[in-house]
Amino acid sequence: MKTNDAFTLSVALVTTFFVACADESGELSRRPNDGDAPGAADTAATQEEQDPNDPALCKAKSRDYQSFDHSSLTEKRVVTRLGNDRGRVKPFSALQTEYARVLGAAPARLAGSGATFGQVPKNWYEEPHASAIALQTAYDIAFDGCLDYTKTDAAFAGAPDATSAPAQCGAMIRKFWSRVAAPQEVQACVDMATTGAAAEPDPRRKWAYACASVLSSAGFMTY
């Protein structure tokens, strides 16, 4: 199985998480194991008009800053509820350490991919944005790293099945995303391991495809 074939099969997992994360109230603290349905939003908070005196709203905590024409740099800033800016793409500076944190070592291909992820000059910052090229590169980097991640552990010696795939997918998601997975998220990973990589004869590479699908989705690529 070619990497590009597996990448195509994982698009559903990736695109599901990249869509409209930023406008979900309460996402800062709500998790799939909080007792609600996975990914559930606070319906009342999203439908009711926000009270401008709500202490949960973002408010200025320090001095104001002015531009060269003496206008306030914050006067047009939209006041919104805390947690509404979730799902922002991690900058390359963060990804450099994140891959090493979850995999134990940074994939070799990561070192030369700064421009693809919009790496900016020192002492400068621009909000990163996802693109098809960056997503393909992220998958390629993840797959390389996942090949090393799965090459020695005995848990990946056998082909994924209905018993092992949910357990390992749940564990990888918990480690890579730093949260417990929702059932549909685990199932997307299981589908990649058991169906998407069905033509791959090497069990460890099957696991690597599933690992890469988790590692290149928004659960890891955004915060």
Buried (B, 14 or more C-beta within 10 A) or exposed (E): BEBEBBBEBBEBBBEBBBEEBEBBBBBEEBEBEEEEEBBBBBEEBBEEEBEEEEEBEEEEEEEEEEEEEEEEEEEEEEEBBBBBBBBBBBBBBBBBEBBBEBBEEBBEBBEEBBEBBBBBEEEEEEEBEBEEEBBBBBBBBBBBBBBBBBEEEEEBEEBBEEEBBBEBBBEBBEBBBEEBBBEEBBBBBBBBBBEBBEEBEEBBBBBBBBBBBBBBBBBBBBB
